[in-house]
Every structure is written in C-alpha cells, then in structure tokens.
Amino acid sequence: MKSQIHAKNFDELLDHKYGKTGTEKRDAFEEKAQYFVISEMLKEARKEANMTQEQLAEKVGTKKSYISRLENGKCDIQLSTLYRIFEFGLGKRVHLSIG
C-alpha cells in the first residue's frame, strides 16, 4: 500500500516526487516541462495560423520532420530558430524572461 502524500501545494508535490529545486532530478523535470510548454505553444500557434507542419517548415526553411519533433518535444531548439519560427513563420512576438 502506498503512503499518502500530504502536500499543501503543487511545489510541495514536486519536491516530494522530484526533489528540491536545484537537485539533478528536479532540474531534469523542469527542463522537460519547459520543452513541453514550448512544444504546446508552437503547436497551438501553428494551428491558430491554419498552417500545416509542412507549410510552416517551408516558410522558415526547415523540414516538416523537424517541426514535428519540436511539437512533440523530441529535440532541442536554438533560440534563433525559436524566434524565426514564431516571429517569421507564425507572425507572433517572442518575449524572453529570465527570472
């Protein structure tokens, strides 16, 4: 029988499952979470623009398979490529915040 977790908020739940912020396991989780967020934003923006992956890839000078891998969180993305896809390909503004 599994013991109950008595977390008072989401951060405590993450601490229990992945360790405190700054630990290797937690950092790996946070990195994957950020890739997921970016991939979902890309997918949503592309669909909002009524574009296929192939159309977007052609517009920004890459391959459909690369756009697909990005949307599925299966590869890293350079910041310059992220800007090119969102700003040139999808007509969106990218704002970077480091906190």
N, C-alpha and C positions, 0 to 999 in steps of 0.2 A: 504494500500500500504506500503510495506517495505521500510525503508530508505536505501539508498545506503551506502556501507562501502567503505571508501576511504583509504584502506591500501596500503602502499608503498611496503611492502614485506610480506613474509609469517609469520614472527614473529608478525607483527602488526595485521594481520588477527587472529592469535591465541590469542593475547592479547584481541582483541575485543570479540571473541567468548567464550574464556575460562578464561579470566582474566590474570593478570600479572603472570610471573614466581614466584613461591613461594606461590601463593594462593591455597587454598584447591581444587578448581575446576580445575585449571591448572595442579596441581600435579597429580590429578587423571587421567586427559587426558594423560599426559606424561607417566605415568605408563602403561596405556593401550596401548599406542603407542609402548612402548618398548616390551611388550608382543607380539604385532602383528609382530614386526620386527623379534624377536627370532623365533616365530612360522613359519614365512615365510622362514627364513634361514634353519630351521630344515626340513621343507617340501621339499625345493629345494635340499638340500644336500642329503636327502634320495632318492629322485627321480634320482638325478645325479649318485648315487651309485647303481641304478637299484634294489632297495630293496623295499619290501612291508612294511607296518607298522608292520605286524606280524613278518617278518624276523628281522627287527630292534629290536623289543621288545624282541624276543628270544635271540638275540645276547647280549643285555645289561641286561638281567634278569628282565624284567618288562612285563607288559601286553600290548597287542595291543590297548586296550581302553585308556590306559594312553598316549601312543604315539599319538593317535587320538586327545585326549583332549589337549595335548601340541600343536599339529599342528593347532588346532582351537582356541588357546588362551583361553581355558576354565579352566585352572588350573595353579597354581604357580609351579615353578620348583626350586629345590635346586641347588646351584652352582655345587655341587659334581655330581649331576645327569646330569646336562648340560654337564659337562666335559666328563662323562662316555659315554653319547650318541654320542656326536660329535667326541671325540677322539678315544674311543674304538670301538664304533658301526659303525661310518662312516669314520674313518681314517682321520679326519680333526683336525687341530690345533686350539685351542681356545686361544685368546688373550684378556685379560680383561684390560679395560682402564677406569680410574675414573678421571673425569675432573671437 
